[in-house]
Amino acid sequence: MFRLLSFISSYGSVVILVTFFVSVIFLFIYRLKFKKKNEKEKKYFSKKTNVNEANINLKMQAFERLTILLERTDPYRLLSLIDKSETDLNKIELTLLNSLVSEFEYNLSQQVYVSDNLWNLIIISKNKSVAIISSVKSSLSSKSNGVDFFNAMRLVLDNQETTPSKIALSYLKKEARSIL
């Protein structure tokens, strides 16, 4: 015991300095390691945030495109495409259906960014609009013209509470707001 005290008294300051330097070195290494770990975590979360922002932007663009689709294929808007001077009902029907189908096909890729429920509503909207156009045409006599087609379609639409496009658009707005 005496030897230990004698050793500490003669080399005590050296022991304290060595202990201090070793502690500083360990502290430096620990902080360096901790800093690298924090940098890796920051990079990971930064990349994840950027990916999430990009996904939200893509989804919002899809919602915008599908809003335009639903507005352009709304049966009330399709009324404006009817040439009232046209006497060929097949040509009127074809014009309306071509407009509707081409808009739909142009936006097919947007289904990747929206829910299956919304996409199914958009398909139902398109199909019901096609059915409205076809039923109006089949309800008219072969002697009917564009004015008759316009009036008959207007009457069908006025007797409905809302159009298929407006129902889908309402759901689209809810889904868009849910991601913001």
WOWO-V239039 format. One record per pair of residues at least 24 apart in sequence whose C-alpha atoms are under 10 Angstrom apart, sorted by the first residue. I is the first residue (numbers start at 0). J is the second residue. D is the distance in whole Angstrom. If there is no record, write none. Layout:
I/J/D  I/J/D
This chain:
54/112/9  55/112/9  55/175/10  55/178/7  55/179/8  57/109/9  57/111/10  57/112/7  57/113/10  58/109/8  58/110/10  58/111/9  58/112/5  58/113/7  58/175/8  58/178/9  59/112/9  59/113/9  59/175/7  59/176/10  59/178/9  59/179/9  60/109/9  60/112/9  61/106/9  61/108/9  61/109/5  61/110/8  61/111/9  61/112/6  61/113/7  61/175/10  62/109/8  62/110/10  62/112/8  62/113/8  62/168/10  62/171/7  62/172/8  62/174/9  62/175/7  63/109/10  63/171/10  63/172/10  63/175/9  64/105/10  64/106/7  64/109/8  65/102/10  65/103/9  65/106/7  65/107/9  65/109/7  65/110/9  65/113/10  65/117/10  65/118/9  65/121/8  65/167/10  65/168/8  65/171/8  66/164/9  66/165/10  66/167/9  66/168/7  66/169/10  66/171/8  66/172/9  67/102/9  67/106/10  67/168/10  68/99/9  68/101/10  68/102/6  68/103/7  68/104/10  68/105/9  68/106/7  68/121/9  68/125/10  68/164/9  68/168/10  69/99/10  69/102/9  69/103/9  69/121/8  69/124/8  69/125/9  69/163/9  69/164/5  69/165/7  69/166/10  69/167/8  69/168/7  69/171/10  70/164/7  70/165/8  70/168/8  71/98/9  71/99/8  71/102/8  71/103/10  71/164/9  72/96/10  72/98/8  72/99/5  72/100/9  72/101/10  72/102/7  72/103/8  72/124/9  72/125/7  72/128/8  72/129/10  72/163/10  72/164/7  73/99/9  73/124/9  73/125/9  73/128/7  73/162/7  73/163/7  73/164/5  73/165/7  73/168/10  74/99/9  74/124/10  74/125/10  74/127/10  74/128/6  74/129/9  74/131/8  74/132/8  74/152/8  74/153/9  74/156/8  74/162/7  74/163/8  74/164/8  74/165/10  75/128/10  75/152/9  75/153/8  75/156/7  75/157/9  75/162/8  75/164/10  77/128/9  77/132/9  77/149/10  77/152/10  78/132/10  78/148/9  78/149/6  78/150/9  78/152/8  78/153/7  79/149/9  80/149/9  81/145/6  81/146/8  81/148/8  81/149/7  82/144/9  82/145/6  82/146/8  82/148/9  82/149/9  83/144/7  83/145/4  83/146/5  83/147/8  83/148/8  83/149/7  83/150/10  84/144/7  84/145/6  84/146/7  85/143/9  85/144/6  85/145/5  85/146/8  85/148/10  86/141/9  86/142/8  86/143/7  86/144/4  86/145/6  86/146/9  86/147/10  86/148/10  87/141/8  87/142/9  87/143/8  87/144/7  87/145/8  88/135/10  88/136/7  88/137/9  88/139/9  88/140/9  88/141/8  88/142/9  88/143/7  88/144/6  88/145/7  88/147/9  88/148/8  89/133/10  89/136/8  89/137/10  89/141/10  90/145/10  91/132/9  91/136/9  91/144/9  91/145/7  91/148/8  91/149/10  92/129/9  92/132/7  92/133/7  92/135/9  92/136/7  92/145/10  92/148/9  93/132/10  93/133/10  95/128/10  95/129/9  95/132/8  95/133/10  96/125/10  96/128/9  96/129/7  96/130/10  96/132/8  96/133/9  99/125/7  99/126/10  99/128/8  99/129/8  100/125/8  100/126/10  100/129/9  113/171/9  113/174/8  113/175/9  114/171/9  114/174/8  116/167/10  116/170/9  116/171/10  116/174/10  117/167/7  117/168/9  117/170/7  117/171/6  117/173/10  117/174/8  118/167/9  118/171/9  119/167/9  120/163/9  120/164/9  120/166/8  120/167/6  120/168/9  120/170/8  120/171/9  121/163/8  121/164/7  121/166/9  121/167/6  121/168/8  121/170/10  121/171/9  122/163/10  122/164/10  122/167/9  123/163/8  123/164/9  123/167/9  124/162/8  124/163/5  124/164/5  124/165/9  124/166/8  124/167/7  124/168/10  125/163/8  125/164/8  125/167/10  126/163/9  127/162/9  127/163/7  127/164/9  128/162/8  128/163/7  128/164/8  131/155/8  131/156/9
